[in-house]
Amino acid sequence: MKGGASAAEACYCTVTNPEIEASCVSQQTQLKVLSAHNDSALVARLHSCSATELPRENTVLAEIAAIMSLATLFGLVWLGPWLGIWFVYMVFVQQSQSALLIGALLFAETYLPVGQVWPAFRHHALWDSWRRYFSLRVITPPLPYLEPGKSYMFAHFPHATFPMGSWLSMPLCDIPKTGLPVGTKGAVATVLLKLPLLRHLYAWMGCVPADYHTIHELLQTTSVGIVPEGVAGVFLGATRSRERVFVRCRKGFIRLAMHTGTDIVPIYNLGQSAMLDFWGSCALSRRLRAVVGVFWGRWWLPVPRRCPIITVIGRPVKVNRSEDPTPEEVDEVQEKVLAALVALFDQHKHLMPGWENKSLEIA
């Protein structure tokens, strides 16, 4: 933080709405941008403000660690299909005993229990370096904006090539100053929780399969974050040249919220669409329920661009419980969620340089 001010007292918000500014004169405690998670992220408490302060910069070593780890993670995904082809060649053509042993070990690993959330991993310093790499800022409504002890469905947009903002903000649920429920789970594609090694990483972060029965059961006691666009959002959603969410035909998460009577909290990650470019087959990806294609970013390599990400969190959209909602009722709730999402985008897009005239397209 600048000027040596304490995290609890520093104020770096620029109020852009005169009415909000007037209403907050007597509520100065809400006019704050607080540091979070070892100063790797900033949390703004005012719903319509500009967080002009950025999180603390990485040290040189931390920046190198962030770039190398991001390159390793995304590079393995990038090279995954080729490594698979090479592995098949070594096993069946070269009849390599070493490759066969590695394959047997990886296959056996998929039957090991993934375990529970691992706090030391969830709050590892590496994620802090990633948050600083992307200058992560989180903007919430004034506290309290959620009811304590109540479960919510957090709907994250956009998916883009990779929902990095959702991943980086997940551990912030354990920070009281964010106002987010402690222990919130994140729903990911089921196939990711079946891959060797990767399944453990997701489980340690608190991720669960994105299927109806799992989320339905969890919402009875726990809040859950989802990315409604799914695989289709990579191909038909946001890109560097447009902000679009492919959600008009996504009714499942609305029905699930209505079945459980769970309010939906819209979340938009500004800047996430500029992180990576992507090219691939939508039809094949939807058939396999996994993204199939090639992506690139910094230096034309599988290294995400160093672009700022601002996660803006809206107020919950009220959802009444209904065991058997009609299509009209589902559409009505969906329209409320989409209207709240568009409003959230329009209220905060000015925080991204050059985004003042952008509009959010609902597809």
RAKANOR-V873025 format. One record per backbone hydrogen bond with DSSP energy under -1.0 kcal/mol. CO is the residue of the C=O (numbers start at 1). NH is the residue of the N-H. Records with the same first field share a line. If there is no record, write none. Layout:
CO=NH + NH
This chain:
2=5
6=10
12=52
14=50
17=21
18=22
19=23
20=24
22=25
24=27
27=30
28=31
30=32
32=45
34=43
36=40 + 41
37=40
39=56
41=36
42=138
43=34
44=140
50=14 + 52
59=63
60=64
61=65
62=66
63=67
64=68
65=69
66=70
67=71
68=72
69=73
70=74
71=75
72=76
73=77
74=78
75=79
79=83
80=84
81=85
82=86
83=87
84=88
85=89
86=90
87=91
88=92
89=93 + 94
90=96
96=100
97=101
98=102
99=103
100=104
101=105
102=106
103=107
104=108
105=109
108=111
109=112
118=122
119=123
121=124
124=127
125=129
126=130
127=131
128=132
129=133
130=134
131=136
134=309
136=42
137=311
138=44
139=313
147=150
152=224
153=265
154=226
155=267
157=269
162=164
163=167
164=168
165=169
170=173
171=174
172=175
175=178
176=179
181=184
185=225
186=208
188=210
189=192
190=193
191=194
195=199
196=198
197=201
198=202
199=203
200=204
201=205
202=207
203=206
204=118
206=186
208=188
209=211
211=215
212=216
213=217
214=218
215=219
217=220
218=221 + 222
223=185
224=154
225=187
226=156
227=230
230=233
231=234
232=236
233=237
242=239
243=361
245=247 + 363
247=250
249=251
251=255
252=256
253=257
254=258
255=259
256=260
257=261 + 262
258=322
263=153
264=317
265=155
266=314
267=157
268=312
269=272
270=310
271=274
272=275
275=305
277=296
279=294
281=285
282=286
283=287
284=288
285=289 + 290
292=281
294=279
296=277
297=300
298=301
301=297 + 303
303=298
305=307
309=137
310=270
311=139
312=268
317=264
326=330
327=331
328=332
329=333
330=334
331=335
332=336
333=337
334=338
335=339
336=340
337=341
338=342
339=343
340=344
341=345
342=346
343=347
345=349
348=351
349=352
352=355
355=358
361=245
